[in-house]
Amino acid sequence: MSTSQLQYIEISTAKQPFKFADGKTLHPVVLAYETYGKLNEKKDNAILLFHALSGSAHAAGVDPVGPGNAYWTDECHVGWWNDYLGTGRGIDTEKYFIICINWVGGCYGSTGPSSINPDTGKPYGGEFPFMTMQDIVNSQVKVLDKFGINKLLAVIGSSLGGL
């Protein structure tokens, strides 16, 4: 699995909605992500790349489409870590499988306050659950589970993602 185009994955079901630290639950919860490189057979070459507070899952390459919302501006088309990800670069995609996930609550394709609440047909807005870093981590673990990744080689990031 190697791409630099936005992909989407649902991490909750009606029977198992996503539970936030504040006790609220949501379904569906969809996260946008991109992958770079290839996950090896042992699944031991995976690196989770966290983006900055105002960032997206689009870390490298050129994505002319994005999530198709008003937040995807011209500067978003080129990945924010384009100079660091790729063959022979600091994060070599010939060796590593990098997955960058737009966290829950993000505005670049993941379920967040601007997403439509299926119960009302209107954006969640202020009704969206209060998010914590634990919610972000829990949502990303669910994506890793779907890839069958039990252990990461590394977790890296920039700005807030580097925390």
Phi and psi in radians as a Rosetta constraint file:
Dihedral C 1 N 2 CA 2 C 2 CIRCULARHARMONIC -2.386 0.35
Dihedral N 2 CA 2 C 2 N 3 CIRCULARHARMONIC 2.209 0.35
Dihedral C 2 N 3 CA 3 C 3 CIRCULARHARMONIC -2.746 0.35
Dihedral N 3 CA 3 C 3 N 4 CIRCULARHARMONIC 2.898 0.35
Dihedral C 3 N 4 CA 4 C 4 CIRCULARHARMONIC -2.403 0.35
Dihedral N 4 CA 4 C 4 N 5 CIRCULARHARMONIC 0.463 0.35
Dihedral C 4 N 5 CA 5 C 5 CIRCULARHARMONIC -1.936 0.35
Dihedral N 5 CA 5 C 5 N 6 CIRCULARHARMONIC 2.545 0.35
Dihedral C 5 N 6 CA 6 C 6 CIRCULARHARMONIC -1.054 0.35
Dihedral N 6 CA 6 C 6 N 7 CIRCULARHARMONIC 2.321 0.35
Dihedral C 6 N 7 CA 7 C 7 CIRCULARHARMONIC -2.120 0.35
Dihedral N 7 CA 7 C 7 N 8 CIRCULARHARMONIC 2.876 0.35
Dihedral C 7 N 8 CA 8 C 8 CIRCULARHARMONIC -2.321 0.35
Dihedral N 8 CA 8 C 8 N 9 CIRCULARHARMONIC 2.498 0.35
Dihedral C 8 N 9 CA 9 C 9 CIRCULARHARMONIC -2.469 0.35
Dihedral N 9 CA 9 C 9 N 10 CIRCULARHARMONIC 2.331 0.35
Dihedral C 9 N 10 CA 10 C 10 CIRCULARHARMONIC -1.536 0.35
Dihedral N 10 CA 10 C 10 N 11 CIRCULARHARMONIC 2.239 0.35
Dihedral C 10 N 11 CA 11 C 11 CIRCULARHARMONIC -1.900 0.35
Dihedral N 11 CA 11 C 11 N 12 CIRCULARHARMONIC 0.096 0.35
Dihedral C 11 N 12 CA 12 C 12 CIRCULARHARMONIC -2.391 0.35
Dihedral N 12 CA 12 C 12 N 13 CIRCULARHARMONIC 2.778 0.35
Dihedral C 12 N 13 CA 13 C 13 CIRCULARHARMONIC -2.246 0.35
Dihedral N 13 CA 13 C 13 N 14 CIRCULARHARMONIC 2.936 0.35
Dihedral C 13 N 14 CA 14 C 14 CIRCULARHARMONIC -1.062 0.35
Dihedral N 14 CA 14 C 14 N 15 CIRCULARHARMONIC -0.624 0.35
Dihedral C 14 N 15 CA 15 C 15 CIRCULARHARMONIC -1.366 0.35
Dihedral N 15 CA 15 C 15 N 16 CIRCULARHARMONIC -0.460 0.35
Dihedral C 15 N 16 CA 16 C 16 CIRCULARHARMONIC -2.301 0.35
Dihedral N 16 CA 16 C 16 N 17 CIRCULARHARMONIC 1.317 0.35
Dihedral C 16 N 17 CA 17 C 17 CIRCULARHARMONIC -1.164 0.35
Dihedral N 17 CA 17 C 17 N 18 CIRCULARHARMONIC 2.799 0.35
Dihedral C 17 N 18 CA 18 C 18 CIRCULARHARMONIC -1.329 0.35
Dihedral N 18 CA 18 C 18 N 19 CIRCULARHARMONIC 2.235 0.35
Dihedral C 18 N 19 CA 19 C 19 CIRCULARHARMONIC -1.809 0.35
Dihedral N 19 CA 19 C 19 N 20 CIRCULARHARMONIC 2.166 0.35
Dihedral C 19 N 20 CA 20 C 20 CIRCULARHARMONIC -1.505 0.35
Dihedral N 20 CA 20 C 20 N 21 CIRCULARHARMONIC 2.811 0.35
Dihedral C 20 N 21 CA 21 C 21 CIRCULARHARMONIC -1.041 0.35
Dihedral N 21 CA 21 C 21 N 22 CIRCULARHARMONIC -0.481 0.35
Dihedral C 21 N 22 CA 22 C 22 CIRCULARHARMONIC -1.407 0.35
Dihedral N 22 CA 22 C 22 N 23 CIRCULARHARMONIC 0.042 0.35
Dihedral C 22 N 23 CA 23 C 23 CIRCULARHARMONIC 1.663 0.35
Dihedral N 23 CA 23 C 23 N 24 CIRCULARHARMONIC -0.275 0.35
Dihedral C 23 N 24 CA 24 C 24 CIRCULARHARMONIC -1.261 0.35
Dihedral N 24 CA 24 C 24 N 25 CIRCULARHARMONIC 2.658 0.35
Dihedral C 24 N 25 CA 25 C 25 CIRCULARHARMONIC -2.181 0.35
Dihedral N 25 CA 25 C 25 N 26 CIRCULARHARMONIC 2.666 0.35
Dihedral C 25 N 26 CA 26 C 26 CIRCULARHARMONIC -2.404 0.35
Dihedral N 26 CA 26 C 26 N 27 CIRCULARHARMONIC 2.560 0.35
Dihedral C 26 N 27 CA 27 C 27 CIRCULARHARMONIC -2.693 0.35
Dihedral N 27 CA 27 C 27 N 28 CIRCULARHARMONIC 2.344 0.35
Dihedral C 27 N 28 CA 28 C 28 CIRCULARHARMONIC -1.421 0.35
Dihedral N 28 CA 28 C 28 N 29 CIRCULARHARMONIC 2.706 0.35
Dihedral C 28 N 29 CA 29 C 29 CIRCULARHARMONIC -2.119 0.35
Dihedral N 29 CA 29 C 29 N 30 CIRCULARHARMONIC 2.100 0.35
Dihedral C 29 N 30 CA 30 C 30 CIRCULARHARMONIC -2.032 0.35
Dihedral N 30 CA 30 C 30 N 31 CIRCULARHARMONIC 2.376 0.35
Dihedral C 30 N 31 CA 31 C 31 CIRCULARHARMONIC -2.037 0.35
Dihedral N 31 CA 31 C 31 N 32 CIRCULARHARMONIC 2.397 0.35
Dihedral C 31 N 32 CA 32 C 32 CIRCULARHARMONIC -1.532 0.35
Dihedral N 32 CA 32 C 32 N 33 CIRCULARHARMONIC 2.507 0.35
Dihedral C 32 N 33 CA 33 C 33 CIRCULARHARMONIC -2.673 0.35
Dihedral N 33 CA 33 C 33 N 34 CIRCULARHARMONIC 2.840 0.35
Dihedral C 33 N 34 CA 34 C 34 CIRCULARHARMONIC -2.351 0.35
Dihedral N 34 CA 34 C 34 N 35 CIRCULARHARMONIC 2.614 0.35
Dihedral C 34 N 35 CA 35 C 35 CIRCULARHARMONIC -2.161 0.35
Dihedral N 35 CA 35 C 35 N 36 CIRCULARHARMONIC 2.680 0.35
Dihedral C 35 N 36 CA 36 C 36 CIRCULARHARMONIC -2.420 0.35
Dihedral N 36 CA 36 C 36 N 37 CIRCULARHARMONIC 2.376 0.35
Dihedral C 36 N 37 CA 37 C 37 CIRCULARHARMONIC 1.476 0.35
Dihedral N 37 CA 37 C 37 N 38 CIRCULARHARMONIC -2.938 0.35
Dihedral C 37 N 38 CA 38 C 38 CIRCULARHARMONIC -2.217 0.35
Dihedral N 38 CA 38 C 38 N 39 CIRCULARHARMONIC 2.325 0.35
Dihedral C 38 N 39 CA 39 C 39 CIRCULARHARMONIC -1.285 0.35
Dihedral N 39 CA 39 C 39 N 40 CIRCULARHARMONIC 2.159 0.35
Dihedral C 39 N 40 CA 40 C 40 CIRCULARHARMONIC -1.328 0.35
Dihedral N 40 CA 40 C 40 N 41 CIRCULARHARMONIC 3.005 0.35
Dihedral C 40 N 41 CA 41 C 41 CIRCULARHARMONIC -1.049 0.35
Dihedral N 41 CA 41 C 41 N 42 CIRCULARHARMONIC -0.686 0.35
Dihedral C 41 N 42 CA 42 C 42 CIRCULARHARMONIC -1.307 0.35
Dihedral N 42 CA 42 C 42 N 43 CIRCULARHARMONIC -0.259 0.35
Dihedral C 42 N 43 CA 43 C 43 CIRCULARHARMONIC 1.033 0.35
Dihedral N 43 CA 43 C 43 N 44 CIRCULARHARMONIC 0.659 0.35
Dihedral C 43 N 44 CA 44 C 44 CIRCULARHARMONIC -1.987 0.35
Dihedral N 44 CA 44 C 44 N 45 CIRCULARHARMONIC 0.274 0.35
Dihedral C 44 N 45 CA 45 C 45 CIRCULARHARMONIC -2.014 0.35
Dihedral N 45 CA 45 C 45 N 46 CIRCULARHARMONIC 0.368 0.35
Dihedral C 45 N 46 CA 46 C 46 CIRCULARHARMONIC -1.515 0.35
Dihedral N 46 CA 46 C 46 N 47 CIRCULARHARMONIC 2.335 0.35
Dihedral C 46 N 47 CA 47 C 47 CIRCULARHARMONIC -2.135 0.35
Dihedral N 47 CA 47 C 47 N 48 CIRCULARHARMONIC 2.222 0.35
Dihedral C 47 N 48 CA 48 C 48 CIRCULARHARMONIC -1.597 0.35
Dihedral N 48 CA 48 C 48 N 49 CIRCULARHARMONIC 2.163 0.35
Dihedral C 48 N 49 CA 49 C 49 CIRCULARHARMONIC -1.901 0.35
Dihedral N 49 CA 49 C 49 N 50 CIRCULARHARMONIC 2.006 0.35
Dihedral C 49 N 50 CA 50 C 50 CIRCULARHARMONIC -1.538 0.35
Dihedral N 50 CA 50 C 50 N 51 CIRCULARHARMONIC 2.441 0.35
Dihedral C 50 N 51 CA 51 C 51 CIRCULARHARMONIC -1.651 0.35
Dihedral N 51 CA 51 C 51 N 52 CIRCULARHARMONIC 2.968 0.35
Dihedral C 51 N 52 CA 52 C 52 CIRCULARHARMONIC -1.256 0.35
Dihedral N 52 CA 52 C 52 N 53 CIRCULARHARMONIC 2.969 0.35
Dihedral C 52 N 53 CA 53 C 53 CIRCULARHARMONIC -0.895 0.35
Dihedral N 53 CA 53 C 53 N 54 CIRCULARHARMONIC -0.787 0.35
Dihedral C 53 N 54 CA 54 C 54 CIRCULARHARMONIC -1.737 0.35
Dihedral N 54 CA 54 C 54 N 55 CIRCULARHARMONIC 0.290 0.35
Dihedral C 54 N 55 CA 55 C 55 CIRCULARHARMONIC -1.586 0.35
Dihedral N 55 CA 55 C 55 N 56 CIRCULARHARMONIC -3.089 0.35
Dihedral C 55 N 56 CA 56 C 56 CIRCULARHARMONIC -2.339 0.35
Dihedral N 56 CA 56 C 56 N 57 CIRCULARHARMONIC 3.127 0.35
Dihedral C 56 N 57 CA 57 C 57 CIRCULARHARMONIC -1.329 0.35
Dihedral N 57 CA 57 C 57 N 58 CIRCULARHARMONIC -0.139 0.35
Dihedral C 57 N 58 CA 58 C 58 CIRCULARHARMONIC -1.472 0.35
Dihedral N 58 CA 58 C 58 N 59 CIRCULARHARMONIC 1.550 0.35
Dihedral C 58 N 59 CA 59 C 59 CIRCULARHARMONIC -1.596 0.35
Dihedral N 59 CA 59 C 59 N 60 CIRCULARHARMONIC -0.476 0.35
Dihedral C 59 N 60 CA 60 C 60 CIRCULARHARMONIC -2.612 0.35
Dihedral N 60 CA 60 C 60 N 61 CIRCULARHARMONIC 2.780 0.35
Dihedral C 60 N 61 CA 61 C 61 CIRCULARHARMONIC 1.450 0.35
Dihedral N 61 CA 61 C 61 N 62 CIRCULARHARMONIC -2.938 0.35
Dihedral C 61 N 62 CA 62 C 62 CIRCULARHARMONIC -2.111 0.35
Dihedral N 62 CA 62 C 62 N 63 CIRCULARHARMONIC 2.214 0.35
Dihedral C 62 N 63 CA 63 C 63 CIRCULARHARMONIC -2.139 0.35
Dihedral N 63 CA 63 C 63 N 64 CIRCULARHARMONIC 1.773 0.35
Dihedral C 63 N 64 CA 64 C 64 CIRCULARHARMONIC -1.286 0.35
Dihedral N 64 CA 64 C 64 N 65 CIRCULARHARMONIC -0.262 0.35
Dihedral C 64 N 65 CA 65 C 65 CIRCULARHARMONIC -1.783 0.35
Dihedral N 65 CA 65 C 65 N 66 CIRCULARHARMONIC -0.923 0.35
Dihedral C 65 N 66 CA 66 C 66 CIRCULARHARMONIC 1.146 0.35
Dihedral N 66 CA 66 C 66 N 67 CIRCULARHARMONIC -2.781 0.35
Dihedral C 66 N 67 CA 67 C 67 CIRCULARHARMONIC -1.362 0.35
Dihedral N 67 CA 67 C 67 N 68 CIRCULARHARMONIC -0.063 0.35
Dihedral C 67 N 68 CA 68 C 68 CIRCULARHARMONIC 1.312 0.35
Dihedral N 68 CA 68 C 68 N 69 CIRCULARHARMONIC 0.586 0.35
Dihedral C 68 N 69 CA 69 C 69 CIRCULARHARMONIC -2.186 0.35
Dihedral N 69 CA 69 C 69 N 70 CIRCULARHARMONIC 3.041 0.35
Dihedral C 69 N 70 CA 70 C 70 CIRCULARHARMONIC -1.150 0.35
Dihedral N 70 CA 70 C 70 N 71 CIRCULARHARMONIC -0.320 0.35
Dihedral C 70 N 71 CA 71 C 71 CIRCULARHARMONIC -1.322 0.35
Dihedral N 71 CA 71 C 71 N 72 CIRCULARHARMONIC -0.348 0.35
Dihedral C 71 N 72 CA 72 C 72 CIRCULARHARMONIC -1.448 0.35
Dihedral N 72 CA 72 C 72 N 73 CIRCULARHARMONIC 1.591 0.35
Dihedral C 72 N 73 CA 73 C 73 CIRCULARHARMONIC -1.587 0.35
Dihedral N 73 CA 73 C 73 N 74 CIRCULARHARMONIC 3.067 0.35
Dihedral C 73 N 74 CA 74 C 74 CIRCULARHARMONIC -0.962 0.35
Dihedral N 74 CA 74 C 74 N 75 CIRCULARHARMONIC -0.650 0.35
Dihedral C 74 N 75 CA 75 C 75 CIRCULARHARMONIC -1.225 0.35
Dihedral N 75 CA 75 C 75 N 76 CIRCULARHARMONIC -0.242 0.35
Dihedral C 75 N 76 CA 76 C 76 CIRCULARHARMONIC -1.414 0.35
Dihedral N 76 CA 76 C 76 N 77 CIRCULARHARMONIC -0.267 0.35
Dihedral C 76 N 77 CA 77 C 77 CIRCULARHARMONIC -1.133 0.35
Dihedral N 77 CA 77 C 77 N 78 CIRCULARHARMONIC -0.627 0.35
Dihedral C 77 N 78 CA 78 C 78 CIRCULARHARMONIC -1.661 0.35
Dihedral N 78 CA 78 C 78 N 79 CIRCULARHARMONIC 2.313 0.35
Dihedral C 78 N 79 CA 79 C 79 CIRCULARHARMONIC -0.990 0.35
Dihedral N 79 CA 79 C 79 N 80 CIRCULARHARMONIC 2.507 0.35
Dihedral C 79 N 80 CA 80 C 80 CIRCULARHARMONIC -1.247 0.35
Dihedral N 80 CA 80 C 80 N 81 CIRCULARHARMONIC -0.321 0.35
Dihedral C 80 N 81 CA 81 C 81 CIRCULARHARMONIC -2.112 0.35
Dihedral N 81 CA 81 C 81 N 82 CIRCULARHARMONIC 0.580 0.35
Dihedral C 81 N 82 CA 82 C 82 CIRCULARHARMONIC -0.965 0.35
Dihedral N 82 CA 82 C 82 N 83 CIRCULARHARMONIC -0.647 0.35
Dihedral C 82 N 83 CA 83 C 83 CIRCULARHARMONIC -1.278 0.35
Dihedral N 83 CA 83 C 83 N 84 CIRCULARHARMONIC -0.233 0.35
Dihedral C 83 N 84 CA 84 C 84 CIRCULARHARMONIC -1.915 0.35
Dihedral N 84 CA 84 C 84 N 85 CIRCULARHARMONIC -0.330 0.35
Dihedral C 84 N 85 CA 85 C 85 CIRCULARHARMONIC -1.854 0.35
Dihedral N 85 CA 85 C 85 N 86 CIRCULARHARMONIC 2.296 0.35
Dihedral C 85 N 86 CA 86 C 86 CIRCULARHARMONIC 2.534 0.35
Dihedral N 86 CA 86 C 86 N 87 CIRCULARHARMONIC 3.062 0.35
Dihedral C 86 N 87 CA 87 C 87 CIRCULARHARMONIC -1.012 0.35
Dihedral N 87 CA 87 C 87 N 88 CIRCULARHARMONIC 2.172 0.35
Dihedral C 87 N 88 CA 88 C 88 CIRCULARHARMONIC 1.299 0.35
Dihedral N 88 CA 88 C 88 N 89 CIRCULARHARMONIC 0.043 0.35
Dihedral C 88 N 89 CA 89 C 89 CIRCULARHARMONIC -1.586 0.35
Dihedral N 89 CA 89 C 89 N 90 CIRCULARHARMONIC 3.122 0.35
Dihedral C 89 N 90 CA 90 C 90 CIRCULARHARMONIC -0.922 0.35
Dihedral N 90 CA 90 C 90 N 91 CIRCULARHARMONIC -0.694 0.35
Dihedral C 90 N 91 CA 91 C 91 CIRCULARHARMONIC -1.959 0.35
Dihedral N 91 CA 91 C 91 N 92 CIRCULARHARMONIC 1.595 0.35
Dihedral C 91 N 92 CA 92 C 92 CIRCULARHARMONIC -1.354 0.35
Dihedral N 92 CA 92 C 92 N 93 CIRCULARHARMONIC 1.998 0.35
Dihedral C 92 N 93 CA 93 C 93 CIRCULARHARMONIC -1.316 0.35
Dihedral N 93 CA 93 C 93 N 94 CIRCULARHARMONIC -0.058 0.35
Dihedral C 93 N 94 CA 94 C 94 CIRCULARHARMONIC -1.423 0.35
Dihedral N 94 CA 94 C 94 N 95 CIRCULARHARMONIC -0.368 0.35
Dihedral C 94 N 95 CA 95 C 95 CIRCULARHARMONIC -1.833 0.35
Dihedral N 95 CA 95 C 95 N 96 CIRCULARHARMONIC -0.644 0.35
Dihedral C 95 N 96 CA 96 C 96 CIRCULARHARMONIC -2.048 0.35
Dihedral N 96 CA 96 C 96 N 97 CIRCULARHARMONIC 2.661 0.35
Dihedral C 96 N 97 CA 97 C 97 CIRCULARHARMONIC -1.827 0.35
Dihedral N 97 CA 97 C 97 N 98 CIRCULARHARMONIC 1.996 0.35
Dihedral C 97 N 98 CA 98 C 98 CIRCULARHARMONIC -1.863 0.35
Dihedral N 98 CA 98 C 98 N 99 CIRCULARHARMONIC 2.303 0.35
Dihedral C 98 N 99 CA 99 C 99 CIRCULARHARMONIC -2.172 0.35
Dihedral N 99 CA 99 C 99 N 100 CIRCULARHARMONIC 2.209 0.35
Dihedral C 99 N 100 CA 100 C 100 CIRCULARHARMONIC -2.090 0.35
Dihedral N 100 CA 100 C 100 N 101 CIRCULARHARMONIC 2.142 0.35
Dihedral C 100 N 101 CA 101 C 101 CIRCULARHARMONIC -2.035 0.35
Dihedral N 101 CA 101 C 101 N 102 CIRCULARHARMONIC 2.244 0.35
Dihedral C 101 N 102 CA 102 C 102 CIRCULARHARMONIC -1.296 0.35
Dihedral N 102 CA 102 C 102 N 103 CIRCULARHARMONIC 2.026 0.35
Dihedral C 102 N 103 CA 103 C 103 CIRCULARHARMONIC -1.172 0.35
Dihedral N 103 CA 103 C 103 N 104 CIRCULARHARMONIC 2.803 0.35
Dihedral C 103 N 104 CA 104 C 104 CIRCULARHARMONIC -0.977 0.35
Dihedral N 104 CA 104 C 104 N 105 CIRCULARHARMONIC 2.330 0.35
Dihedral C 104 N 105 CA 105 C 105 CIRCULARHARMONIC 1.635 0.35
Dihedral N 105 CA 105 C 105 N 106 CIRCULARHARMONIC -0.144 0.35
Dihedral C 105 N 106 CA 106 C 106 CIRCULARHARMONIC -1.272 0.35
Dihedral N 106 CA 106 C 106 N 107 CIRCULARHARMONIC 2.773 0.35
Dihedral C 106 N 107 CA 107 C 107 CIRCULARHARMONIC -1.751 0.35
Dihedral N 107 CA 107 C 107 N 108 CIRCULARHARMONIC 0.140 0.35
Dihedral C 107 N 108 CA 108 C 108 CIRCULARHARMONIC -1.936 0.35
Dihedral N 108 CA 108 C 108 N 109 CIRCULARHARMONIC 0.878 0.35
Dihedral C 108 N 109 CA 109 C 109 CIRCULARHARMONIC 1.933 0.35
Dihedral N 109 CA 109 C 109 N 110 CIRCULARHARMONIC -0.299 0.35
Dihedral C 109 N 110 CA 110 C 110 CIRCULARHARMONIC -1.570 0.35
Dihedral N 110 CA 110 C 110 N 111 CIRCULARHARMONIC 2.759 0.35
Dihedral C 110 N 111 CA 111 C 111 CIRCULARHARMONIC -1.060 0.35
Dihedral N 111 CA 111 C 111 N 112 CIRCULARHARMONIC 2.230 0.35
Dihedral C 111 N 112 CA 112 C 112 CIRCULARHARMONIC -2.738 0.35
Dihedral N 112 CA 112 C 112 N 113 CIRCULARHARMONIC -2.965 0.35
Dihedral C 112 N 113 CA 113 C 113 CIRCULARHARMONIC -1.004 0.35
Dihedral N 113 CA 113 C 113 N 114 CIRCULARHARMONIC -0.501 0.35
Dihedral C 113 N 114 CA 114 C 114 CIRCULARHARMONIC -1.517 0.35
Dihedral N 114 CA 114 C 114 N 115 CIRCULARHARMONIC -0.071 0.35
Dihedral C 114 N 115 CA 115 C 115 CIRCULARHARMONIC -1.254 0.35
Dihedral N 115 CA 115 C 115 N 116 CIRCULARHARMONIC 2.694 0.35
Dihedral C 115 N 116 CA 116 C 116 CIRCULARHARMONIC -1.390 0.35
Dihedral N 116 CA 116 C 116 N 117 CIRCULARHARMONIC 2.205 0.35
Dihedral C 116 N 117 CA 117 C 117 CIRCULARHARMONIC -1.312 0.35
Dihedral N 117 CA 117 C 117 N 118 CIRCULARHARMONIC 2.063 0.35
Dihedral C 117 N 118 CA 118 C 118 CIRCULARHARMONIC -1.117 0.35
Dihedral N 118 CA 118 C 118 N 119 CIRCULARHARMONIC -0.368 0.35
Dihedral C 118 N 119 CA 119 C 119 CIRCULARHARMONIC -1.353 0.35
Dihedral N 119 CA 119 C 119 N 120 CIRCULARHARMONIC -0.485 0.35
Dihedral C 119 N 120 CA 120 C 120 CIRCULARHARMONIC -2.010 0.35
Dihedral N 120 CA 120 C 120 N 121 CIRCULARHARMONIC -0.349 0.35
Dihedral C 120 N 121 CA 121 C 121 CIRCULARHARMONIC 1.333 0.35
Dihedral N 121 CA 121 C 121 N 122 CIRCULARHARMONIC 0.156 0.35
Dihedral C 121 N 122 CA 122 C 122 CIRCULARHARMONIC -2.143 0.35
Dihedral N 122 CA 122 C 122 N 123 CIRCULARHARMONIC 2.811 0.35
Dihedral C 122 N 123 CA 123 C 123 CIRCULARHARMONIC -1.020 0.35
Dihedral N 123 CA 123 C 123 N 124 CIRCULARHARMONIC 2.564 0.35
Dihedral C 123 N 124 CA 124 C 124 CIRCULARHARMONIC -1.022 0.35
Dihedral N 124 CA 124 C 124 N 125 CIRCULARHARMONIC -0.742 0.35
Dihedral C 124 N 125 CA 125 C 125 CIRCULARHARMONIC 0.945 0.35
Dihedral N 125 CA 125 C 125 N 126 CIRCULARHARMONIC -2.312 0.35
Dihedral C 125 N 126 CA 126 C 126 CIRCULARHARMONIC -1.191 0.35
Dihedral N 126 CA 126 C 126 N 127 CIRCULARHARMONIC -0.171 0.35
Dihedral C 126 N 127 CA 127 C 127 CIRCULARHARMONIC -1.425 0.35
Dihedral N 127 CA 127 C 127 N 128 CIRCULARHARMONIC -0.164 0.35
Dihedral C 127 N 128 CA 128 C 128 CIRCULARHARMONIC -1.155 0.35
Dihedral N 128 CA 128 C 128 N 129 CIRCULARHARMONIC 2.438 0.35
Dihedral C 128 N 129 CA 129 C 129 CIRCULARHARMONIC -1.005 0.35
Dihedral N 129 CA 129 C 129 N 130 CIRCULARHARMONIC 2.563 0.35
Dihedral C 129 N 130 CA 130 C 130 CIRCULARHARMONIC -1.140 0.35
Dihedral N 130 CA 130 C 130 N 131 CIRCULARHARMONIC 2.273 0.35
Dihedral C 130 N 131 CA 131 C 131 CIRCULARHARMONIC -1.783 0.35
Dihedral N 131 CA 131 C 131 N 132 CIRCULARHARMONIC 2.532 0.35
Dihedral C 131 N 132 CA 132 C 132 CIRCULARHARMONIC -2.104 0.35
Dihedral N 132 CA 132 C 132 N 133 CIRCULARHARMONIC 2.937 0.35
Dihedral C 132 N 133 CA 133 C 133 CIRCULARHARMONIC -1.061 0.35
Dihedral N 133 CA 133 C 133 N 134 CIRCULARHARMONIC -0.591 0.35
Dihedral C 133 N 134 CA 134 C 134 CIRCULARHARMONIC -1.097 0.35
Dihedral N 134 CA 134 C 134 N 135 CIRCULARHARMONIC -0.653 0.35
Dihedral C 134 N 135 CA 135 C 135 CIRCULARHARMONIC -1.098 0.35
Dihedral N 135 CA 135 C 135 N 136 CIRCULARHARMONIC -0.732 0.35
Dihedral C 135 N 136 CA 136 C 136 CIRCULARHARMONIC -1.089 0.35
Dihedral N 136 CA 136 C 136 N 137 CIRCULARHARMONIC -0.833 0.35
Dihedral C 136 N 137 CA 137 C 137 CIRCULARHARMONIC -1.086 0.35
Dihedral N 137 CA 137 C 137 N 138 CIRCULARHARMONIC -0.811 0.35
Dihedral C 137 N 138 CA 138 C 138 CIRCULARHARMONIC -1.044 0.35
Dihedral N 138 CA 138 C 138 N 139 CIRCULARHARMONIC -0.686 0.35
Dihedral C 138 N 139 CA 139 C 139 CIRCULARHARMONIC -1.178 0.35
Dihedral N 139 CA 139 C 139 N 140 CIRCULARHARMONIC -0.666 0.35
Dihedral C 139 N 140 CA 140 C 140 CIRCULARHARMONIC -1.252 0.35
Dihedral N 140 CA 140 C 140 N 141 CIRCULARHARMONIC -0.580 0.35
Dihedral C 140 N 141 CA 141 C 141 CIRCULARHARMONIC -1.072 0.35
Dihedral N 141 CA 141 C 141 N 142 CIRCULARHARMONIC -0.657 0.35
Dihedral C 141 N 142 CA 142 C 142 CIRCULARHARMONIC -1.105 0.35
Dihedral N 142 CA 142 C 142 N 143 CIRCULARHARMONIC -0.627 0.35
Dihedral C 142 N 143 CA 143 C 143 CIRCULARHARMONIC -1.176 0.35
Dihedral N 143 CA 143 C 143 N 144 CIRCULARHARMONIC -0.803 0.35
Dihedral C 143 N 144 CA 144 C 144 CIRCULARHARMONIC -1.025 0.35
Dihedral N 144 CA 144 C 144 N 145 CIRCULARHARMONIC -0.689 0.35
Dihedral C 144 N 145 CA 145 C 145 CIRCULARHARMONIC -1.036 0.35
Dihedral N 145 CA 145 C 145 N 146 CIRCULARHARMONIC -0.695 0.35
Dihedral C 145 N 146 CA 146 C 146 CIRCULARHARMONIC -1.159 0.35
Dihedral N 146 CA 146 C 146 N 147 CIRCULARHARMONIC -0.458 0.35
Dihedral C 146 N 147 CA 147 C 147 CIRCULARHARMONIC -1.503 0.35
Dihedral N 147 CA 147 C 147 N 148 CIRCULARHARMONIC -0.129 0.35
Dihedral C 147 N 148 CA 148 C 148 CIRCULARHARMONIC 1.327 0.35
Dihedral N 148 CA 148 C 148 N 149 CIRCULARHARMONIC 0.412 0.35
Dihedral C 148 N 149 CA 149 C 149 CIRCULARHARMONIC -1.609 0.35
Dihedral N 149 CA 149 C 149 N 150 CIRCULARHARMONIC 1.993 0.35
Dihedral C 149 N 150 CA 150 C 150 CIRCULARHARMONIC -1.665 0.35
Dihedral N 150 CA 150 C 150 N 151 CIRCULARHARMONIC -0.392 0.35
Dihedral C 150 N 151 CA 151 C 151 CIRCULARHARMONIC -2.556 0.35
Dihedral N 151 CA 151 C 151 N 152 CIRCULARHARMONIC 2.371 0.35
Dihedral C 151 N 152 CA 152 C 152 CIRCULARHARMONIC -1.662 0.35
Dihedral N 152 CA 152 C 152 N 153 CIRCULARHARMONIC 2.531 0.35
Dihedral C 152 N 153 CA 153 C 153 CIRCULARHARMONIC -1.217 0.35
Dihedral N 153 CA 153 C 153 N 154 CIRCULARHARMONIC -0.682 0.35
Dihedral C 153 N 154 CA 154 C 154 CIRCULARHARMONIC -2.796 0.35
Dihedral N 154 CA 154 C 154 N 155 CIRCULARHARMONIC 2.796 0.35
Dihedral C 154 N 155 CA 155 C 155 CIRCULARHARMONIC -2.206 0.35
Dihedral N 155 CA 155 C 155 N 156 CIRCULARHARMONIC 2.156 0.35
Dihedral C 155 N 156 CA 156 C 156 CIRCULARHARMONIC -2.336 0.35
Dihedral N 156 CA 156 C 156 N 157 CIRCULARHARMONIC 2.955 0.35
Dihedral C 156 N 157 CA 157 C 157 CIRCULARHARMONIC 3.098 0.35
Dihedral N 157 CA 157 C 157 N 158 CIRCULARHARMONIC 3.061 0.35
Dihedral C 157 N 158 CA 158 C 158 CIRCULARHARMONIC -2.103 0.35
Dihedral N 158 CA 158 C 158 N 159 CIRCULARHARMONIC 2.695 0.35
Dihedral C 158 N 159 CA 159 C 159 CIRCULARHARMONIC 0.919 0.35
Dihedral N 159 CA 159 C 159 N 160 CIRCULARHARMONIC -2.243 0.35
Dihedral C 159 N 160 CA 160 C 160 CIRCULARHARMONIC -1.007 0.35
Dihedral N 160 CA 160 C 160 N 161 CIRCULARHARMONIC -0.626 0.35
Dihedral C 160 N 161 CA 161 C 161 CIRCULARHARMONIC -1.102 0.35
Dihedral N 161 CA 161 C 161 N 162 CIRCULARHARMONIC -0.401 0.35
Dihedral C 161 N 162 CA 162 C 162 CIRCULARHARMONIC -1.399 0.35
Dihedral N 162 CA 162 C 162 N 163 CIRCULARHARMONIC -0.199 0.35
